Amino acid sequence: MDIESILESLLFASGEPMTVSELSELLKKPSEVVEQALTNLEEYYRNNNRGVRLIKNNDRWLMTINSEANPYLNKLKKEVFEGDLSPAASETLAIIAYRGPLSRAEINEIRGVDSSYILHQLLLRELIERFPNPQRANSFLYNISFKLLNHLGLTKIEELPNYEELHKKSFG
């Protein structure tokens, strides 16, 4: 695989902005090489009217959807919002509710699979929220949202069934 294909995969799987230094470290390539490959990808997507775009903000790069696809994405979002949660989404939501706040890596470790897509779906439904991890730059933590608490008729997370017992088991 060439460097551009690898970068494409990393940014897609991450779903979050990544710095050139993070990508350089993962690839074991000089920053200049990574920056040039990202610039090449960004130009390719733009010049070939692709469905995705690369956005650069300071030193961070994010793969996102081409805004011209928004009408189609809105139809998809409507279907996602109106449908039931999948078993995987329910499992992920329960993990976050009882053990959160958690990083994506921690959620992946608990579930044993990559949870990027599920987290994205839960964020779209506003059932969870994401905020910067104070312990690790360029990383995020996930927690349940006020919207979910309100939907469940709860005023605080501790009102979840067996919260104290299960939370203590998780954190000793």
C-alpha positions in Angstrom: 0.0 0.0 0.0 1.3 3.5 -0.8 1.5 6.2 1.8 -1.6 8.1 0.5 -3.7 4.9 0.7 -2.5 4.3 4.3 -3.3 7.9 5.3 -6.7 7.6 3.7 -7.4 4.5 5.8 -6.1 6.1 9.0 -8.1 9.3 8.7 -11.2 7.3 7.7 -11.0 4.9 10.6 -10.1 7.7 13.1 -13.1 9.8 12.3 -11.3 12.5 14.2 -8.7 15.1 13.3 -5.2 13.9 13.4 -1.9 15.8 13.4 0.9 15.4 11.0 3.1 14.4 13.8 0.7 11.6 14.9 0.5 10.3 11.4 4.2 10.6 10.9 4.8 8.5 14.0 2.3 5.9 13.0 3.9 5.6 9.5 7.5 6.0 10.6 7.9 8.7 7.9 9.2 12.3 8.1 6.6 15.0 8.6 7.4 16.6 5.3 6.6 13.4 3.4 3.3 12.9 5.3 2.3 16.6 4.8 3.0 16.3 1.0 1.0 13.1 0.8 -2.0 14.7 2.6 -1.8 17.7 0.3 -1.8 15.4 -2.7 -4.9 13.6 -1.3 -6.7 16.9 -0.6 -6.0 18.1 -4.2 -7.1 14.7 -5.7 -10.4 14.8 -3.8 -11.1 18.4 -4.7 -10.1 18.1 -8.4 -11.9 14.9 -9.0 -15.2 15.8 -7.3 -15.0 12.9 -4.9 -17.5 12.2 -2.1 -15.0 12.9 0.6 -12.8 15.9 1.4 -9.7 16.4 3.5 -9.8 19.5 5.6 -6.7 21.1 7.3 -7.0 23.2 10.3 -3.6 24.3 11.6 -1.7 21.1 11.9 -4.7 18.8 12.1 -6.3 16.9 9.2 -9.8 15.5 9.0 -11.6 13.4 6.4 -15.1 14.6 5.9 -18.0 14.4 3.5 -18.2 16.5 0.4 -20.9 19.1 1.2 -22.6 18.5 -2.2 -23.7 15.1 -0.8 -25.6 16.7 2.1 -29.1 16.2 0.6 -28.4 12.4 0.4 -26.9 12.4 3.8 -29.9 14.1 5.3 -32.1 11.3 4.0 -29.7 8.7 5.5 -29.6 10.6 8.8 -33.4 10.6 8.9 -33.4 6.8 8.5 -30.7 6.5 11.2 -32.5 8.7 13.7 -35.9 7.0 13.2 -34.7 3.4 13.4 -34.1 1.3 16.5 -30.6 1.1 17.9 -28.7 -2.0 16.8 -27.5 -4.5 19.5 -24.0 -3.2 19.0 -25.1 0.4 19.5 -27.1 -0.6 22.6 -24.1 -2.4 24.0 -21.8 0.6 23.3 -24.3 3.0 24.9 -24.5 0.8 28.0 -20.7 0.6 28.3 -20.5 4.4 28.1 -23.4 4.9 30.5 -22.0 2.6 33.2 -18.2 3.1 32.7 -17.9 6.5 31.1 -16.4 8.8 30.3 -14.2 6.5 28.1 -11.9 7.0 25.2 -12.6 5.2 21.9 -9.7 3.0 22.5 -11.1 1.9 25.9 -14.5 1.3 24.3 -12.9 -0.8 21.6 -11.0 -2.8 24.2 -14.1 -3.6 26.2 -16.1 -4.5 23.1 -13.2 -6.3 21.4 -14.0 -4.6 18.1 -13.6 -1.2 16.4 -16.5 1.1 17.6 -15.8 4.1 15.4 -19.0 3.6 13.3 -21.2 3.0 16.3 -19.8 6.0 18.2 -20.5 8.1 15.1 -24.1 6.9 15.0 -24.6 7.6 18.7 -23.1 11.1 18.2 -25.5 11.8 15.3 -28.4 10.8 17.4 -27.0 13.0 20.2 -27.2 10.1 22.6 -23.6 10.6 23.6 -21.3 13.5 23.7 -17.6 13.9 23.0 -15.2 16.2 24.7 -11.4 16.6 24.7 -9.4 14.2 26.9 -7.5 16.3 29.5 -5.0 13.5 29.9 -4.1 13.1 26.2 -3.9 15.8 23.5 -5.8 15.1 20.3 -7.9 12.5 22.0 -11.6 12.5 23.1 -13.7 11.0 25.8 -17.3 9.9 25.3 -20.1 10.2 27.8 -23.9 9.9 27.7 -25.7 13.1 26.7 -28.2 15.2 28.5 -30.6 14.3 25.7 -30.3 10.6 26.6 -30.8 11.3 30.3 -33.9 13.4 29.5 -35.2 10.7 27.1 -34.8 8.1 29.9 -36.6 10.4 32.4 -33.5 10.6 34.5 -32.0 13.7 36.2 -28.6 12.2 36.8 -26.6 9.2 35.6 -26.6 7.7 39.1 -30.4 7.0 38.6 -29.6 4.3 36.0 -30.6 0.8 37.3 -27.9 -0.7 39.4 -25.6 2.2 38.6 -23.7 2.2 41.9 -23.2 -1.5 41.9 -22.0 -1.8 38.3 -20.0 1.4 38.4 -18.1 0.2 41.5 -17.4 -3.2 39.8 -15.9 -1.3 36.9 -13.7 1.0 39.0 -13.1 -1.1 42.1 
